[in-house]
């Protein structure tokens, strides 16, 4: 955010903290502490970081496309050039959605700051702001899964199956927040035993879980679609 917007690094760091608080509860502090160092030394590092981010994002979305084509049993996947072009397009759409969420989170933070000046408003806005933040996180997660299932593979699911797949993926991802809060607290209580390997183990486990959730959601949608087609065939016969 500091590189792209050219604004105050402290403000950009605050926005990033709000975003990671939605997706990685109880771990955003360690991430943003390292991020603050990067923001203080932006420049050539920022350019290289953006280039590497673009490359790794393209590879990641390419892997998602190939995996979903396999789950949905796509017979004729697109060629390399067309597939990469599609990966970049999906990546840009997801990025735009992320920017939109950052803007909404900023508005919520502004509302909290304004309400904190008045005791009555703070009492009224605090529960609503917490609920809005939770709902916003779920809607954003659902939108990400929907975009990936809808546009990444060459052939997508029918609308009901697509919605069920997206809800399944988003629901499992949201449930993981509570589980990972417990997991991080457990690692912190055993930090003397595991040391820095605890953070690495958590990071790898998080990536693995996110990949499993993506595949499980796609499988649920695919099975539902097959059941719907089977029921329609029986009805016609």
mmCIF file of the C-alpha atoms, coordinates in Angstrom:
data_MODEL
# 
_entry.id   MODEL 
# 
loop_
_atom_site.group_PDB 
_atom_site.id 
_atom_site.type_symbol 
_atom_site.label_atom_id 
_atom_site.label_alt_id 
_atom_site.label_comp_id 
_atom_site.label_asym_id 
_atom_site.label_entity_id 
_atom_site.label_seq_id 
_atom_site.pdbx_PDB_ins_code 
_atom_site.Cartn_x 
_atom_site.Cartn_y 
_atom_site.Cartn_z 
_atom_site.occupancy 
_atom_site.B_iso_or_equiv 
_atom_site.pdbx_formal_charge 
_atom_site.auth_seq_id 
_atom_site.auth_comp_id 
_atom_site.auth_asym_id 
_atom_site.auth_atom_id 
_atom_site.pdbx_PDB_model_num 
ATOM 1   C CA . UNK A 1 1   ? 0.000   0.000   0.000   1.00 0.00 ? 1   UNK A CA 1 
ATOM 2   C CA . UNK A 1 2   ? 2.857   2.380   0.802   1.00 0.00 ? 2   UNK A CA 1 
ATOM 3   C CA . UNK A 1 3   ? 4.436   1.764   -2.608  1.00 0.00 ? 3   UNK A CA 1 
ATOM 4   C CA . UNK A 1 4   ? 1.228   1.968   -4.607  1.00 0.00 ? 4   UNK A CA 1 
ATOM 5   C CA . UNK A 1 5   ? -0.407  4.957   -2.915  1.00 0.00 ? 5   UNK A CA 1 
ATOM 6   C CA . UNK A 1 6   ? 2.731   6.865   -1.986  1.00 0.00 ? 6   UNK A CA 1 
ATOM 7   C CA . UNK A 1 7   ? 1.147   7.902   1.287   1.00 0.00 ? 7   UNK A CA 1 
ATOM 8   C CA . UNK A 1 8   ? 2.189   7.800   4.908   1.00 0.00 ? 8   UNK A CA 1 
ATOM 9   C CA . UNK A 1 9   ? 3.754   4.406   5.741   1.00 0.00 ? 9   UNK A CA 1 
ATOM 10  C CA . UNK A 1 10  ? 2.134   4.487   9.184   1.00 0.00 ? 10  UNK A CA 1 
ATOM 11  C CA . UNK A 1 11  ? -1.315  4.893   7.671   1.00 0.00 ? 11  UNK A CA 1 
ATOM 12  C CA . UNK A 1 12  ? -0.665  2.156   5.109   1.00 0.00 ? 12  UNK A CA 1 
ATOM 13  C CA . UNK A 1 13  ? 0.567   -0.167  7.844   1.00 0.00 ? 13  UNK A CA 1 
ATOM 14  C CA . UNK A 1 14  ? -2.591  0.481   9.860   1.00 0.00 ? 14  UNK A CA 1 
ATOM 15  C CA . UNK A 1 15  ? -4.780  -0.480  6.898   1.00 0.00 ? 15  UNK A CA 1 
ATOM 16  C CA . UNK A 1 16  ? -2.779  -3.671  6.278   1.00 0.00 ? 16  UNK A CA 1 
ATOM 17  C CA . UNK A 1 17  ? -3.145  -4.589  9.957   1.00 0.00 ? 17  UNK A CA 1 
ATOM 18  C CA . UNK A 1 18  ? -6.926  -4.312  9.679   1.00 0.00 ? 18  UNK A CA 1 
ATOM 19  C CA . UNK A 1 19  ? -6.951  -6.587  6.619   1.00 0.00 ? 19  UNK A CA 1 
ATOM 20  C CA . UNK A 1 20  ? -4.737  -9.256  8.188   1.00 0.00 ? 20  UNK A CA 1 
ATOM 21  C CA . UNK A 1 21  ? -6.759  -9.101  11.389  1.00 0.00 ? 21  UNK A CA 1 
ATOM 22  C CA . UNK A 1 22  ? -9.665  -10.412 9.289   1.00 0.00 ? 22  UNK A CA 1 
ATOM 23  C CA . UNK A 1 23  ? -7.792  -13.351 7.753   1.00 0.00 ? 23  UNK A CA 1 
ATOM 24  C CA . UNK A 1 24  ? -4.973  -14.208 10.157  1.00 0.00 ? 24  UNK A CA 1 
ATOM 25  C CA . UNK A 1 25  ? -6.201  -13.454 13.677  1.00 0.00 ? 25  UNK A CA 1 
ATOM 26  C CA . UNK A 1 26  ? -3.631  -13.555 16.465  1.00 0.00 ? 26  UNK A CA 1 
ATOM 27  C CA . UNK A 1 27  ? -0.748  -13.450 13.951  1.00 0.00 ? 27  UNK A CA 1 
ATOM 28  C CA . UNK A 1 28  ? -1.113  -10.089 12.252  1.00 0.00 ? 28  UNK A CA 1 
ATOM 29  C CA . UNK A 1 29  ? 1.179   -8.351  14.750  1.00 0.00 ? 29  UNK A CA 1 
ATOM 30  C CA . UNK A 1 30  ? 4.226   -10.417 13.837  1.00 0.00 ? 30  UNK A CA 1 
ATOM 31  C CA . UNK A 1 31  ? 3.536   -9.896  10.139  1.00 0.00 ? 31  UNK A CA 1 
ATOM 32  C CA . UNK A 1 32  ? 3.099   -6.138  10.372  1.00 0.00 ? 32  UNK A CA 1 
ATOM 33  C CA . UNK A 1 33  ? 6.231   -5.741  12.505  1.00 0.00 ? 33  UNK A CA 1 
ATOM 34  C CA . UNK A 1 34  ? 8.256   -7.121  9.604   1.00 0.00 ? 34  UNK A CA 1 
ATOM 35  C CA . UNK A 1 35  ? 6.194   -5.142  7.118   1.00 0.00 ? 35  UNK A CA 1 
ATOM 36  C CA . UNK A 1 36  ? 6.980   -1.875  8.910   1.00 0.00 ? 36  UNK A CA 1 
ATOM 37  C CA . UNK A 1 37  ? 10.680  -2.502  8.274   1.00 0.00 ? 37  UNK A CA 1 
ATOM 38  C CA . UNK A 1 38  ? 9.961   -2.966  4.575   1.00 0.00 ? 38  UNK A CA 1 
ATOM 39  C CA . UNK A 1 39  ? 7.933   0.252   4.449   1.00 0.00 ? 39  UNK A CA 1 
ATOM 40  C CA . UNK A 1 40  ? 10.798  2.180   6.062   1.00 0.00 ? 40  UNK A CA 1 
ATOM 41  C CA . UNK A 1 41  ? 13.181  0.938   3.349   1.00 0.00 ? 41  UNK A CA 1 
ATOM 42  C CA . UNK A 1 42  ? 10.973  1.176   0.278   1.00 0.00 ? 42  UNK A CA 1 
ATOM 43  C CA . UNK A 1 43  ? 12.421  2.254   -3.055  1.00 0.00 ? 43  UNK A CA 1 
ATOM 44  C CA . UNK A 1 44  ? 14.356  -0.282  -5.101  1.00 0.00 ? 44  UNK A CA 1 
ATOM 45  C CA . UNK A 1 45  ? 13.199  -2.886  -2.600  1.00 0.00 ? 45  UNK A CA 1 
ATOM 46  C CA . UNK A 1 46  ? 9.617   -1.918  -3.385  1.00 0.00 ? 46  UNK A CA 1 
ATOM 47  C CA . UNK A 1 47  ? 10.147  -2.295  -7.128  1.00 0.00 ? 47  UNK A CA 1 
ATOM 48  C CA . UNK A 1 48  ? 11.742  -5.716  -6.723  1.00 0.00 ? 48  UNK A CA 1 
ATOM 49  C CA . UNK A 1 49  ? 9.051   -6.736  -4.273  1.00 0.00 ? 49  UNK A CA 1 
ATOM 50  C CA . UNK A 1 50  ? 6.303   -5.734  -6.683  1.00 0.00 ? 50  UNK A CA 1 
ATOM 51  C CA . UNK A 1 51  ? 7.940   -7.674  -9.538  1.00 0.00 ? 51  UNK A CA 1 
ATOM 52  C CA . UNK A 1 52  ? 8.316   -10.790 -7.391  1.00 0.00 ? 52  UNK A CA 1 
ATOM 53  C CA . UNK A 1 53  ? 4.774   -10.403 -6.089  1.00 0.00 ? 53  UNK A CA 1 
ATOM 54  C CA . UNK A 1 54  ? 3.421   -10.217 -9.633  1.00 0.00 ? 54  UNK A CA 1 
ATOM 55  C CA . UNK A 1 55  ? 5.424   -13.289 -10.667 1.00 0.00 ? 55  UNK A CA 1 
ATOM 56  C CA . UNK A 1 56  ? 4.442   -15.373 -7.649  1.00 0.00 ? 56  UNK A CA 1 
ATOM 57  C CA . UNK A 1 57  ? 0.802   -14.292 -7.927  1.00 0.00 ? 57  UNK A CA 1 
ATOM 58  C CA . UNK A 1 58  ? 0.739   -15.348 -11.578 1.00 0.00 ? 58  UNK A CA 1 
ATOM 59  C CA . UNK A 1 59  ? 2.179   -18.739 -10.650 1.00 0.00 ? 59  UNK A CA 1 
ATOM 60  C CA . UNK A 1 60  ? -0.306  -19.116 -7.792  1.00 0.00 ? 60  UNK A CA 1 
ATOM 61  C CA . UNK A 1 61  ? -3.343  -18.300 -9.916  1.00 0.00 ? 61  UNK A CA 1 
ATOM 62  C CA . UNK A 1 62  ? -2.008  -20.607 -12.623 1.00 0.00 ? 62  UNK A CA 1 
ATOM 63  C CA . UNK A 1 63  ? -1.843  -23.451 -10.119 1.00 0.00 ? 63  UNK A CA 1 
ATOM 64  C CA . UNK A 1 64  ? -5.406  -22.682 -9.009  1.00 0.00 ? 64  UNK A CA 1 
ATOM 65  C CA . UNK A 1 65  ? -6.592  -22.761 -12.623 1.00 0.00 ? 65  UNK A CA 1 
ATOM 66  C CA . UNK A 1 66  ? -4.937  -26.124 -13.292 1.00 0.00 ? 66  UNK A CA 1 
ATOM 67  C CA . UNK A 1 67  ? -6.301  -27.612 -10.056 1.00 0.00 ? 67  UNK A CA 1 
ATOM 68  C CA . UNK A 1 68  ? -9.859  -26.467 -10.720 1.00 0.00 ? 68  UNK A CA 1 
ATOM 69  C CA . UNK A 1 69  ? -9.702  -27.746 -14.305 1.00 0.00 ? 69  UNK A CA 1 
ATOM 70  C CA . UNK A 1 70  ? -8.749  -31.122 -12.854 1.00 0.00 ? 70  UNK A CA 1 
ATOM 71  C CA . UNK A 1 71  ? -11.518 -31.110 -10.233 1.00 0.00 ? 71  UNK A CA 1 
ATOM 72  C CA . UNK A 1 72  ? -14.152 -30.043 -12.775 1.00 0.00 ? 72  UNK A CA 1 
ATOM 73  C CA . UNK A 1 73  ? -12.776 -32.628 -15.254 1.00 0.00 ? 73  UNK A CA 1 
ATOM 74  C CA . UNK A 1 74  ? -12.182 -30.135 -18.051 1.00 0.00 ? 74  UNK A CA 1 
ATOM 75  C CA . UNK A 1 75  ? -11.238 -32.108 -21.154 1.00 0.00 ? 75  UNK A CA 1 
ATOM 76  C CA . UNK A 1 76  ? -9.707  -29.335 -23.272 1.00 0.00 ? 76  UNK A CA 1 
ATOM 77  C CA . UNK A 1 77  ? -7.862  -26.849 -21.021 1.00 0.00 ? 77  UNK A CA 1 
ATOM 78  C CA . UNK A 1 78  ? -6.675  -23.594 -22.638 1.00 0.00 ? 78  UNK A CA 1 
ATOM 79  C CA . UNK A 1 79  ? -3.178  -23.148 -24.033 1.00 0.00 ? 79  UNK A CA 1 
ATOM 80  C CA . UNK A 1 80  ? -0.287  -21.603 -22.133 1.00 0.00 ? 80  UNK A CA 1 
ATOM 81  C CA . UNK A 1 81  ? -0.690  -18.038 -23.444 1.00 0.00 ? 81  UNK A CA 1 
ATOM 82  C CA . UNK A 1 82  ? -4.475  -17.944 -23.074 1.00 0.00 ? 82  UNK A CA 1 
ATOM 83  C CA . UNK A 1 83  ? -4.261  -19.545 -19.658 1.00 0.00 ? 83  UNK A CA 1 
ATOM 84  C CA . UNK A 1 84  ? -1.689  -17.032 -18.393 1.00 0.00 ? 84  UNK A CA 1 
ATOM 85  C CA . UNK A 1 85  ? -3.738  -14.144 -19.774 1.00 0.00 ? 85  UNK A CA 1 
ATOM 86  C CA . UNK A 1 86  ? -6.728  -15.456 -17.865 1.00 0.00 ? 86  UNK A CA 1 
ATOM 87  C CA . UNK A 1 87  ? -4.624  -15.824 -14.712 1.00 0.00 ? 87  UNK A CA 1 
ATOM 88  C CA . UNK A 1 88  ? -3.543  -12.182 -14.907 1.00 0.00 ? 88  UNK A CA 1 
ATOM 89  C CA . UNK A 1 89  ? -7.126  -11.035 -15.484 1.00 0.00 ? 89  UNK A CA 1 
ATOM 90  C CA . UNK A 1 90  ? -8.429  -12.973 -12.477 1.00 0.00 ? 90  UNK A CA 1 
ATOM 91  C CA . UNK A 1 91  ? -5.523  -11.684 -10.410 1.00 0.00 ? 91  UNK A CA 1 
ATOM 92  C CA . UNK A 1 92  ? -6.388  -8.075  -11.301 1.00 0.00 ? 92  UNK A CA 1 
ATOM 93  C CA . UNK A 1 93  ? -10.058 -8.613  -10.416 1.00 0.00 ? 93  UNK A CA 1 
ATOM 94  C CA . UNK A 1 94  ? -9.125  -10.121 -7.051  1.00 0.00 ? 94  UNK A CA 1 
ATOM 95  C CA . UNK A 1 95  ? -6.744  -7.211  -6.444  1.00 0.00 ? 95  UNK A CA 1 
ATOM 96  C CA . UNK A 1 96  ? -9.529  -4.730  -7.222  1.00 0.00 ? 96  UNK A CA 1 
ATOM 97  C CA . UNK A 1 97  ? -11.772 -6.557  -4.757  1.00 0.00 ? 97  UNK A CA 1 
ATOM 98  C CA . UNK A 1 98  ? -9.025  -6.346  -2.141  1.00 0.00 ? 98  UNK A CA 1 
ATOM 99  C CA . UNK A 1 99  ? -8.677  -2.592  -2.714  1.00 0.00 ? 99  UNK A CA 1 
ATOM 100 C CA . UNK A 1 100 ? -12.446 -2.249  -2.296  1.00 0.00 ? 100 UNK A CA 1 
ATOM 101 C CA . UNK A 1 101 ? -12.316 -4.128  0.973   1.00 0.00 ? 101 UNK A CA 1 
ATOM 102 C CA . UNK A 1 102 ? -9.449  -1.953  2.205   1.00 0.00 ? 102 UNK A CA 1 
ATOM 103 C CA . UNK A 1 103 ? -11.567 1.111   1.439   1.00 0.00 ? 103 UNK A CA 1 
ATOM 104 C CA . UNK A 1 104 ? -14.532 -0.285  3.377   1.00 0.00 ? 104 UNK A CA 1 
ATOM 105 C CA . UNK A 1 105 ? -12.295 -1.217  6.318   1.00 0.00 ? 105 UNK A CA 1 
ATOM 106 C CA . UNK A 1 106 ? -10.908 2.315   6.297   1.00 0.00 ? 106 UNK A CA 1 
ATOM 107 C CA . UNK A 1 107 ? -14.453 3.701   6.469   1.00 0.00 ? 107 UNK A CA 1 
ATOM 108 C CA . UNK A 1 108 ? -15.223 1.411   9.418   1.00 0.00 ? 108 UNK A CA 1 
ATOM 109 C CA . UNK A 1 109 ? -12.052 2.547   11.165  1.00 0.00 ? 109 UNK A CA 1 
ATOM 110 C CA . UNK A 1 110 ? -13.028 6.173   10.526  1.00 0.00 ? 110 UNK A CA 1 
ATOM 111 C CA . UNK A 1 111 ? -16.480 5.539   11.982  1.00 0.00 ? 111 UNK A CA 1 
ATOM 112 C CA . UNK A 1 112 ? -14.933 3.934   15.074  1.00 0.00 ? 112 UNK A CA 1 
ATOM 113 C CA . UNK A 1 113 ? -12.571 6.881   15.492  1.00 0.00 ? 113 UNK A CA 1 
ATOM 114 C CA . UNK A 1 114 ? -15.424 9.353   15.208  1.00 0.00 ? 114 UNK A CA 1 
ATOM 115 C CA . UNK A 1 115 ? -17.639 7.391   17.586  1.00 0.00 ? 115 UNK A CA 1 
ATOM 116 C CA . UNK A 1 116 ? -14.894 7.105   20.211  1.00 0.00 ? 116 UNK A CA 1 
ATOM 117 C CA . UNK A 1 117 ? -15.105 10.870  20.745  1.00 0.00 ? 117 UNK A CA 1 
ATOM 118 C CA . UNK A 1 118 ? -18.610 10.523  22.148  1.00 0.00 ? 118 UNK A CA 1 
ATOM 119 C CA . UNK A 1 119 ? -19.430 8.008   24.858  1.00 0.00 ? 119 UNK A CA 1 
ATOM 120 C CA . UNK A 1 120 ? -22.999 7.421   23.656  1.00 0.00 ? 120 UNK A CA 1 
ATOM 121 C CA . UNK A 1 121 ? -21.972 6.891   20.037  1.00 0.00 ? 121 UNK A CA 1 
ATOM 122 C CA . UNK A 1 122 ? -19.144 4.591   21.069  1.00 0.00 ? 122 UNK A CA 1 
ATOM 123 C CA . UNK A 1 123 ? -21.557 2.424   23.053  1.00 0.00 ? 123 UNK A CA 1 
ATOM 124 C CA . UNK A 1 124 ? -23.956 2.230   20.123  1.00 0.00 ? 124 UNK A CA 1 
ATOM 125 C CA . UNK A 1 125 ? -21.411 1.772   17.341  1.00 0.00 ? 125 UNK A CA 1 
ATOM 126 C CA . UNK A 1 126 ? -19.073 -0.741  19.011  1.00 0.00 ? 126 UNK A CA 1 
ATOM 127 C CA . UNK A 1 127 ? -21.290 -3.870  18.604  1.00 0.00 ? 127 UNK A CA 1 
ATOM 128 C CA . UNK A 1 128 ? -22.395 -2.821  15.125  1.00 0.00 ? 128 UNK A CA 1 
ATOM 129 C CA . UNK A 1 129 ? -18.834 -2.155  13.993  1.00 0.00 ? 129 UNK A CA 1 
ATOM 130 C CA . UNK A 1 130 ? -17.681 -5.569  15.210  1.00 0.00 ? 130 UNK A CA 1 
ATOM 131 C CA . UNK A 1 131 ? -20.575 -7.302  13.433  1.00 0.00 ? 131 UNK A CA 1 
ATOM 132 C CA . UNK A 1 132 ? -19.992 -5.295  10.248  1.00 0.00 ? 132 UNK A CA 1 
ATOM 133 C CA . UNK A 1 133 ? -16.309 -6.194  10.301  1.00 0.00 ? 133 UNK A CA 1 
ATOM 134 C CA . UNK A 1 134 ? -17.110 -9.910  10.665  1.00 0.00 ? 134 UNK A CA 1 
ATOM 135 C CA . UNK A 1 135 ? -19.722 -9.834  7.901   1.00 0.00 ? 135 UNK A CA 1 
ATOM 136 C CA . UNK A 1 136 ? -17.397 -7.878  5.641   1.00 0.00 ? 136 UNK A CA 1 
ATOM 137 C CA . UNK A 1 137 ? -14.677 -10.480 6.097   1.00 0.00 ? 137 UNK A CA 1 
ATOM 138 C CA . UNK A 1 138 ? -17.061 -13.320 5.243   1.00 0.00 ? 138 UNK A CA 1 
ATOM 139 C CA . UNK A 1 139 ? -18.499 -11.528 2.186   1.00 0.00 ? 139 UNK A CA 1 
ATOM 140 C CA . UNK A 1 140 ? -15.018 -10.793 0.909   1.00 0.00 ? 140 UNK A CA 1 
ATOM 141 C CA . UNK A 1 141 ? -13.903 -14.408 1.407   1.00 0.00 ? 141 UNK A CA 1 
ATOM 142 C CA . UNK A 1 142 ? -17.052 -15.678 -0.318  1.00 0.00 ? 142 UNK A CA 1 
ATOM 143 C CA . UNK A 1 143 ? -16.447 -13.296 -3.236  1.00 0.00 ? 143 UNK A CA 1 
ATOM 144 C CA . UNK A 1 144 ? -12.872 -14.529 -3.646  1.00 0.00 ? 144 UNK A CA 1 
ATOM 145 C CA . UNK A 1 145 ? -13.962 -18.175 -3.787  1.00 0.00 ? 145 UNK A CA 1 
ATOM 146 C CA . UNK A 1 146 ? -16.792 -17.313 -6.167  1.00 0.00 ? 146 UNK A CA 1 
ATOM 147 C CA . UNK A 1 147 ? -14.456 -15.477 -8.542  1.00 0.00 ? 147 UNK A CA 1 
ATOM 148 C CA . UNK A 1 148 ? -11.926 -18.310 -8.501  1.00 0.00 ? 148 UNK A CA 1 
ATOM 149 C CA . UNK A 1 149 ? -14.513 -21.040 -9.104  1.00 0.00 ? 149 UNK A CA 1 
ATOM 150 C CA . UNK A 1 150 ? -16.316 -19.000 -11.737 1.00 0.00 ? 150 UNK A CA 1 
ATOM 151 C CA . UNK A 1 151 ? -13.501 -17.564 -13.845 1.00 0.00 ? 151 UNK A CA 1 
ATOM 152 C CA . UNK A 1 152 ? -10.309 -19.552 -13.228 1.00 0.00 ? 152 UNK A CA 1 
ATOM 153 C CA . UNK A 1 153 ? -11.295 -22.907 -14.819 1.00 0.00 ? 153 UNK A CA 1 
ATOM 154 C CA . UNK A 1 154 ? -12.179 -23.219 -18.487 1.00 0.00 ? 154 UNK A CA 1 
ATOM 155 C CA . UNK A 1 155 ? -15.576 -24.716 -17.617 1.00 0.00 ? 155 UNK A CA 1 
ATOM 156 C CA . UNK A 1 156 ? -17.353 -23.637 -14.455 1.00 0.00 ? 156 UNK A CA 1 
ATOM 157 C CA . UNK A 1 157 ? -20.239 -25.033 -12.408 1.00 0.00 ? 157 UNK A CA 1 
ATOM 158 C CA . UNK A 1 158 ? -23.912 -24.267 -12.746 1.00 0.00 ? 158 UNK A CA 1 
ATOM 159 C CA . UNK A 1 159 ? -25.137 -21.384 -10.592 1.00 0.00 ? 159 UNK A CA 1 
ATOM 160 C CA . UNK A 1 160 ? -26.578 -23.366 -7.605  1.00 0.00 ? 160 UNK A CA 1 
ATOM 161 C CA . UNK A 1 161 ? -23.505 -25.613 -7.389  1.00 0.00 ? 161 UNK A CA 1 
ATOM 162 C CA . UNK A 1 162 ? -21.228 -22.582 -7.750  1.00 0.00 ? 162 UNK A CA 1 
ATOM 163 C CA . UNK A 1 163 ? -22.919 -20.819 -4.844  1.00 0.00 ? 163 UNK A CA 1 
ATOM 164 C CA . UNK A 1 164 ? -22.741 -23.931 -2.644  1.00 0.00 ? 164 UNK A CA 1 
ATOM 165 C CA . UNK A 1 165 ? -19.057 -24.414 -3.485  1.00 0.00 ? 165 UNK A CA 1 
ATOM 166 C CA . UNK A 1 166 ? -18.272 -20.776 -2.642  1.00 0.00 ? 166 UNK A CA 1 
ATOM 167 C CA . UNK A 1 167 ? -20.220 -20.927 0.629   1.00 0.00 ? 167 UNK A CA 1 
ATOM 168 C CA . UNK A 1 168 ? -18.450 -24.154 1.584   1.00 0.00 ? 168 UNK A CA 1 
ATOM 169 C CA . UNK A 1 169 ? -15.008 -22.720 0.907   1.00 0.00 ? 169 UNK A CA 1 
ATOM 170 C CA . UNK A 1 170 ? -15.755 -19.424 2.654   1.00 0.00 ? 170 UNK A CA 1 
ATOM 171 C CA . UNK A 1 171 ? -17.335 -21.167 5.633   1.00 0.00 ? 171 UNK A CA 1 
ATOM 172 C CA . UNK A 1 172 ? -14.401 -23.528 6.135   1.00 0.00 ? 172 UNK A CA 1 
ATOM 173 C CA . UNK A 1 173 ? -11.980 -20.632 5.785   1.00 0.00 ? 173 UNK A CA 1 
ATOM 174 C CA . UNK A 1 174 ? -13.846 -18.596 8.402   1.00 0.00 ? 174 UNK A CA 1 
ATOM 175 C CA . UNK A 1 175 ? -14.039 -21.557 10.778  1.00 0.00 ? 175 UNK A CA 1 
ATOM 176 C CA . UNK A 1 176 ? -10.277 -21.888 10.504  1.00 0.00 ? 176 UNK A CA 1 
ATOM 177 C CA . UNK A 1 177 ? -9.854  -18.497 12.195  1.00 0.00 ? 177 UNK A CA 1 
ATOM 178 C CA . UNK A 1 178 ? -11.064 -19.800 15.551  1.00 0.00 ? 178 UNK A CA 1 
ATOM 179 C CA . UNK A 1 179 ? -8.972  -22.951 15.166  1.00 0.00 ? 179 UNK A CA 1 
ATOM 180 C CA . UNK A 1 180 ? -5.840  -20.995 14.328  1.00 0.00 ? 180 UNK A CA 1 
ATOM 181 C CA . UNK A 1 181 ? -6.314  -18.634 17.272  1.00 0.00 ? 181 UNK A CA 1 
ATOM 182 C CA . UNK A 1 182 ? -6.091  -21.677 19.526  1.00 0.00 ? 182 UNK A CA 1 
ATOM 183 C CA . UNK A 1 183 ? -3.163  -23.020 17.500  1.00 0.00 ? 183 UNK A CA 1 
ATOM 184 C CA . UNK A 1 184 ? -1.175  -19.786 17.734  1.00 0.00 ? 184 UNK A CA 1 
ATOM 185 C CA . UNK A 1 185 ? -1.779  -19.539 21.486  1.00 0.00 ? 185 UNK A CA 1 
ATOM 186 C CA . UNK A 1 186 ? -0.539  -23.112 21.847  1.00 0.00 ? 186 UNK A CA 1 
ATOM 187 C CA . UNK A 1 187 ? 2.613   -22.287 19.894  1.00 0.00 ? 187 UNK A CA 1 
ATOM 188 C CA . UNK A 1 188 ? 3.228   -19.196 21.999  1.00 0.00 ? 188 UNK A CA 1 
ATOM 189 C CA . UNK A 1 189 ? 2.996   -21.238 25.184  1.00 0.00 ? 189 UNK A CA 1 
ATOM 190 C CA . UNK A 1 190 ? 5.615   -23.636 23.765  1.00 0.00 ? 190 UNK A CA 1 
ATOM 191 C CA . UNK A 1 191 ? 7.860   -21.056 22.101  1.00 0.00 ? 191 UNK A CA 1 
ATOM 192 C CA . UNK A 1 192 ? 10.861  -22.058 24.218  1.00 0.00 ? 192 UNK A CA 1 
ATOM 193 C CA . UNK A 1 193 ? 10.620  -25.603 22.898  1.00 0.00 ? 193 UNK A CA 1 
ATOM 194 C CA . UNK A 1 194 ? 10.020  -24.863 19.209  1.00 0.00 ? 194 UNK A CA 1 
ATOM 195 C CA . UNK A 1 195 ? 11.540  -21.406 18.812  1.00 0.00 ? 195 UNK A CA 1 
ATOM 196 C CA . UNK A 1 196 ? 11.346  -19.828 15.356  1.00 0.00 ? 196 UNK A CA 1 
ATOM 197 C CA . UNK A 1 197 ? 10.277  -23.141 13.801  1.00 0.00 ? 197 UNK A CA 1 
ATOM 198 C CA . UNK A 1 198 ? 6.817   -22.591 15.309  1.00 0.00 ? 198 UNK A CA 1 
ATOM 199 C CA . UNK A 1 199 ? 6.163   -19.608 13.035  1.00 0.00 ? 199 UNK A CA 1 
ATOM 200 C CA . UNK A 1 200 ? 7.393   -21.490 9.990   1.00 0.00 ? 200 UNK A CA 1 
ATOM 201 C CA . UNK A 1 201 ? 5.223   -24.483 10.844  1.00 0.00 ? 201 UNK A CA 1 
ATOM 202 C CA . UNK A 1 202 ? 2.193   -22.232 11.218  1.00 0.00 ? 202 UNK A CA 1 
ATOM 203 C CA . UNK A 1 203 ? 2.845   -20.538 7.868   1.00 0.00 ? 203 UNK A CA 1 
ATOM 204 C CA . UNK A 1 204 ? 3.192   -23.827 6.007   1.00 0.00 ? 204 UNK A CA 1 
ATOM 205 C CA . UNK A 1 205 ? 0.145   -25.285 7.720   1.00 0.00 ? 205 UNK A CA 1 
ATOM 206 C CA . UNK A 1 206 ? -1.890  -22.221 6.822   1.00 0.00 ? 206 UNK A CA 1 
ATOM 207 C CA . UNK A 1 207 ? -0.950  -22.492 3.147   1.00 0.00 ? 207 UNK A CA 1 
ATOM 208 C CA . UNK A 1 208 ? -1.762  -26.204 3.152   1.00 0.00 ? 208 UNK A CA 1 
ATOM 209 C CA . UNK A 1 209 ? -5.130  -25.636 4.810   1.00 0.00 ? 209 UNK A CA 1 
ATOM 210 C CA . UNK A 1 210 ? -6.072  -22.850 2.366   1.00 0.00 ? 210 UNK A CA 1 
ATOM 211 C CA . UNK A 1 211 ? -5.272  -25.157 -0.561  1.00 0.00 ? 211 UNK A CA 1 
ATOM 212 C CA . UNK A 1 212 ? -7.326  -27.984 0.960   1.00 0.00 ? 212 UNK A CA 1 
ATOM 213 C CA . UNK A 1 213 ? -10.279 -25.648 1.533   1.00 0.00 ? 213 UNK A CA 1 
ATOM 214 C CA . UNK A 1 214 ? -10.147 -24.488 -2.087  1.00 0.00 ? 214 UNK A CA 1 
ATOM 215 C CA . UNK A 1 215 ? -10.189 -28.070 -3.381  1.00 0.00 ? 215 UNK A CA 1 
ATOM 216 C CA . UNK A 1 216 ? -12.845 -29.269 -0.919  1.00 0.00 ? 216 UNK A CA 1 
ATOM 217 C CA . UNK A 1 217 ? -15.186 -26.429 -1.882  1.00 0.00 ? 217 UNK A CA 1 
ATOM 218 C CA . UNK A 1 218 ? -14.698 -27.227 -5.571  1.00 0.00 ? 218 UNK A CA 1 
ATOM 219 C CA . UNK A 1 219 ? -15.325 -30.941 -4.958  1.00 0.00 ? 219 UNK A CA 1 
ATOM 220 C CA . UNK A 1 220 ? -18.534 -30.214 -3.050  1.00 0.00 ? 220 UNK A CA 1 
ATOM 221 C CA . UNK A 1 221 ? -19.801 -28.049 -5.904  1.00 0.00 ? 221 UNK A CA 1 
ATOM 222 C CA . UNK A 1 222 ? -18.832 -30.650 -8.507  1.00 0.00 ? 222 UNK A CA 1 
ATOM 223 C CA . UNK A 1 223 ? -20.581 -33.484 -6.636  1.00 0.00 ? 223 UNK A CA 1 
ATOM 224 C CA . UNK A 1 224 ? -23.713 -31.365 -6.226  1.00 0.00 ? 224 UNK A CA 1 
ATOM 225 C CA . UNK A 1 225 ? -23.733 -30.580 -9.932  1.00 0.00 ? 225 UNK A CA 1 
ATOM 226 C CA . UNK A 1 226 ? -23.428 -34.266 -10.820 1.00 0.00 ? 226 UNK A CA 1 
ATOM 227 C CA . UNK A 1 227 ? -26.295 -35.100 -8.459  1.00 0.00 ? 227 UNK A CA 1 
ATOM 228 C CA . UNK A 1 228 ? -28.445 -32.371 -10.010 1.00 0.00 ? 228 UNK A CA 1 
ATOM 229 C CA . UNK A 1 229 ? -27.772 -33.662 -13.525 1.00 0.00 ? 229 UNK A CA 1 
ATOM 230 C CA . UNK A 1 230 ? -28.505 -37.225 -12.442 1.00 0.00 ? 230 UNK A CA 1 
ATOM 231 C CA . UNK A 1 231 ? -31.809 -36.158 -10.907 1.00 0.00 ? 231 UNK A CA 1 
ATOM 232 C CA . UNK A 1 232 ? -32.761 -34.235 -14.050 1.00 0.00 ? 232 UNK A CA 1 
ATOM 233 C CA . UNK A 1 233 ? -31.953 -37.272 -16.219 1.00 0.00 ? 233 UNK A CA 1 
ATOM 234 C CA . UNK A 1 234 ? -34.136 -39.526 -14.051 1.00 0.00 ? 234 UNK A CA 1 
ATOM 235 C CA . UNK A 1 235 ? -36.971 -37.016 -14.185 1.00 0.00 ? 235 UNK A CA 1 
ATOM 236 C CA . UNK A 1 236 ? -36.840 -36.804 -17.982 1.00 0.00 ? 236 UNK A CA 1 
ATOM 237 C CA . UNK A 1 237 ? -36.850 -40.591 -18.296 1.00 0.00 ? 237 UNK A CA 1 
# 
